[in-house]
Every structure is written in structure tokens, then in C-alpha cells.
Amino acid sequence: MTATGADREAAGSTTRGYWWWERRRSVALDVGLALLSALECGLEGVDFAGDAGLPAPVGVVFGLLAGSVLLVRRRWPIAVVLVSIATTPAEMGFLMALVGLYTLAASEVPRRITVVLAGMSLVGTFIVTYVRLRQSVAEQADFGPGDWYVPLVSVFMSVGLTAPSVLFGLYIGARRRLMESLRERADSLERELSLLADRAEERAEWARTEERTRIAREMHDVVAHRVSLMVVHAAALQAVAPKDPAKAVRNAALVGDMGRQALTELREMLGVLRSGDALIAPAAAGGGAVPLAAVGQAAAAAAAAAASEDGPRLSELEALVAQSRQAGMVVELSVDGELRPYAPEVEQTAFRVVQEALTNVHKHAAGAKTWVRLAHRGTEVAMQVENGPSDAAVADAGLPSGGNGLVGMRERVLALGGVFVSGPTDAGGFRVSAVLPDASSVATPGAAGV
């Protein structure tokens, strides 16, 4: 298991930082290397003081100070390499040179600076080795190698003391940068996955909201129309019961039929919801959690499909108008063009628009004459429901209104790419017009009314 950057930031640093060190083991390592380097330079300082004609303590102090520079190798690697180059003629600081070149190559210092300093160290080591080796060969009279010996050995010595540290430092630096890049990429992917999860949750919530709105709209259309007719028939039943028992019996039968129809439609709607849950349940029981987006989309798709298959059709429009006539409304129905099949959602929406418009007439314009017009055009179907002013002689049934009828009709029509217009007429009535494109053909923009 690996921890991402976000996890590390949330957990905080596990160790206390000291100056430029991030971890305690880094402090211990650098202090240890500095002590070893100072000890080495101090011992080599004795020979340097003897060659330079200086007191031995001066050479020791000089070596200790020069070797301790390795303590700041992480903060100032260039300074460490420069000190090691400066002490090369004194033949001290081999550990400091090796570690300094490694640190310089592994750091974020520009490569051109690394190349220049590594070249200076290589040249300095070559010169010192060449001079010392030439002196040693000259002092040994019985040892007479060829002219190639001193230069070749000097090259090997200088390259051997410089190249491995630089190459290893370059490798470690490249590996470190690669790990940081991979870590940043992992953090980025984690953030993207988190964003995708949030968006999936938002889409699931949106799907649930849309489905709740659709169900509320369906229940409003079904219940409001049926119950409105039941209330109208019940008021008529109360008025005619003492005078015309036979008509009262007919009104009572109509109220019963309306109630049964309302219950049937509500039962179908509840069956749609249960079918949506049934589609999701096997997936949840099959193994593991089900994504919220899949739950919302599956429920919405199942409910919409079932509603489209079981919903009302335009062929039932005449029966819908007949029910309003039985409730005492004067309704005229006119149909232009030949009736043809449309997509299920188009027929259902057209039916609901006419149904809700007639319900509003029952609620707000008792006794008003109403005209229902339906027109079948080339690539669209248009409908209009217009009523005149209410008749003051007809008693108001006192039906409540939630103010959602026109909103629901507009949502239905616009969801299918249609046009919806409603408003009062000059004669004191009200008009509702809608145009729906035929989903089975190429839709074209329609007019605002019939």
C-alpha cells in the first residue's frame, strides 16, 4: 500500500524538521559523513602542514574545517564541491569530493553547472595525480616505465574518483524525479476519481429528482382530473337526489366509475415504481454495492418505459371529453387531419395536456363552454383547449388548486421539444395551446397554437 500526497498532508509530517533536513535520519547521516570527512582531512592535514612548512596543529585545524563542510551538502552542494576542488592540491578530502559530486549530480542544480564542476574536479585530480606520480617515478631510479605510464594512470585515477560519483548521482536524481512524477500523477488520478465520484453522485441525485418530479406530475394529472370529476358529480348528486332519484343513481354510478379508474391508474403507477426497484434489486444482491448513478438511471428508465407503454393514448381523447360532458360541462371536440399513431410519450403528453386543461376548467370556470381542438399535421400534433367565461348561475364545486397544473403541462411539452402557450382570452376565458413534434419523424418547429 502506498500513501498519496493528500494522505500524507492529512496525516502530517511524521518527523520533526531541522533547518534544511526533513528527517532525523538525514541529520544523522550528514553529521556522520561530516565527522568522517573532518577526521580524514584532519589526519591528512598533518602531512600537508609538513610539506608546506606549517605547524601541525594548523594543518589539523584546516583539515577539520575543510572536512566539516560536508555537513551542508544538501543545502549548498556547489560550495562543498568547490571546497573539495580547492583542497585537491593538499591531497585531502577524498570522501568530501566523492560525496559532494554525488550530491551535486543528484540535486536540482542545472546540468551545465554540474558538468563544469565535475570537469574542474576531474582536471584537478588529474593534475595532482600526474605531478605526484611523476615525482614518485623520478625518485625510484630502478623503476623505469614508459612515457605512457604516468598519463594513463593519472587518467584512470581521475576518472575513477570522479565519474562513479557523478553517474550514480545522476541516476539517483532521475529516479527521485521519476518517483515524484509518479506520485503527483497518482495524486492527480485520485483527485480525478474523487471528482468523478462526486459527479456520479450528482447525476444520481439529479436522476432521482427528475423521477420524483415525473411521478408527482403523473399523480397530479391522474388524481386531480378523476377526483375533480368525482367532486362535480357528487355536487350534482347532492342537488338532484331529492328531485330526480334516477339521475342521482346515474351520478352515483359515475362517481364509482371515476373512483375505480383513479385507483386503477394509481395502482399502475405504483407498479411502475415496483418494477424499477425489481430491476435494481438483483444487481445489488448479486455482488457488491450498486453505483448510485446506476440506481437513479435504472429507476428512471424503467419507470419511463413502463409509463410510456401503459399510459393513455389520443384514441381515448373522445372518452375523456365524454366524461366531462357527463359532469355537466359543455364541451365541443374537433379533430383536423387523420388520426395516426405517434410515439407513446407524444400521445401520453398530448392526452395529459388536454386532461389537465379540462380539469382546470372544472376548477376555475364552472359552467363555461369549452372547445377542444386537435390537429394532426405533417410532422407534429397540435392541441388547444379554450373555455369561455364561467357561468355565474352554476355553483362552484369548490375544488382546491395547487397551482402546479400549468407548470406540469409546460414541463411535459418542453421535455419533448414542443411549444406551450397559455393565457386568458379577450372574451374572459382561458386558452391552453401546445404543439408536439412527432418523435418518429424529423421534428420541425411548430407554431404557438392551433
Secondary structure, 3 states (H helix, E strand, C coil): CCCCHHHHHHHCCCCCCECCECCHHHHHHHHHHHHHHHHHHHHHHHHHHHHHCCCHHHHHHHHHHHHHHHHHCCCCHHHHHHHHHHCHHHCCCHHHHHHHHHHHHHCCCCHHHHHHHHHHHHHHHHHHHHHHHHHHHHHCCCCCCCCCHHHHHHHHHHHHHHHHHHHHHHHHHHHHHHHHHHHHHHHHHHHHHHHHHHHHHHHHHHHHHHHHHHHHHHHHHHHHHHHHHHHHHHHHHHHHCCCCHHHHHHHHHHHHHHHHHHHHHHHHHHHHHHHHHHHHHHHHHHCCCCCHHHHHHHHHHHHHHHHHHHCCCHHHHHHHHHHHHHCCCCEEEEEECCCCCCCHHHHHHHHHHHHHHHHHHHHHCCCCCEEEEEEECCCEEEEEEEECCCCCCCCCCCCCCCCCHHHHHHHHHHHCCCEEEEEECCCCCEEEEEEEECCCCCCCCCCCCC
